[in-house]
Amino acid sequence: MILDCAGKPLDLTEPRVMGILNVTPDSFSDGGDFFAADIALTQAKQMVEDGAAIIDVGGESTRPGAKIVAVEDEIARVVPVIEAIQSELAVPISIDTSKPEVMRAAVKAGAGLINDVQALRVDGALEAAAELDVPVCLMHAQGTPQNMQDNPQYDNVIADVCQFLLERVSVCEQAGISRDKLILDPGFGFGKKSRHNLRLMKHIEQLMKHNLPVLVGVSRKSIIGAVLNVSVEERLAGSLALATIAVWQGAKIIRSHDVRETVQAISLCNHVMQVDDFD
Ligand code: 9MG
């Protein structure tokens, strides 16, 4: 399958890596929009050189307890970076946002995919995505980044996540967003305890039954810290293990901070998956 991201193809016939490009002030050691855009472009170039098939630009942290950013501030952070990447690199750019105004400004600047951790539930987001006519990643989250780790509950986490995502697919189709523009994401770490994340990872193949590409984001997440008792800086091996388990079950996009290593891990996994049993 090849997704058309505003004129740039995203070839999902093999699993791909989405490089994470955070443009929040704490991602840079200095202020200054030009400086930030310049550093971000250098990081994007490195990720593409390392094998990223898409760059995910985000101007508001979605970590548990993260502060809400005003629309104008988020636009001011992401637009110069998207414009810089668009003018220099051929890969598709995704915009990590839940705000319709940011979606519009980002697509105008050159983004070709919307990555929404709220699955278009914010007022106006569904209409904006339908109008912008670019692919959308619909992610499951229980709660918002501000309250999502306050005792999340599920009857059956995999069934509940699948049901939520299928309901969102149906809402999107009714709003005029065609099914072939949608990507599903179980939302690791978004309103989930460790055991929920582990069960989801064990059974993620159940999300593949719907013939839609699945994106997985586990890079450096607390699920790894909880099991291995390691700091954020020590989570590369755990991130690669989980990325490999996800690809083995059919995930098509892995969202990662460590592009080079993730490309290698999933490429090897894919070679094992594709090898002929007989020759
Ligand atoms: C923005 N963001 C942070 N974690 C994420 C994940 O797991 N999936 C997607 N789609 N976006 C994420």
Boltz pocket constraint, residues with backbone or C-beta under 6 A from the ligand:
constraints:
  - pocket:
      binder: B
      contacts: [[A, 58], [A, 62], [A, 96], [A, 115], [A, 116], [A, 117], [A, 137], [A, 139], [A, 185], [A, 187], [A, 188], [A, 215], [A, 216], [A, 217], [A, 218], [A, 255]]
      max_distance: 6.0
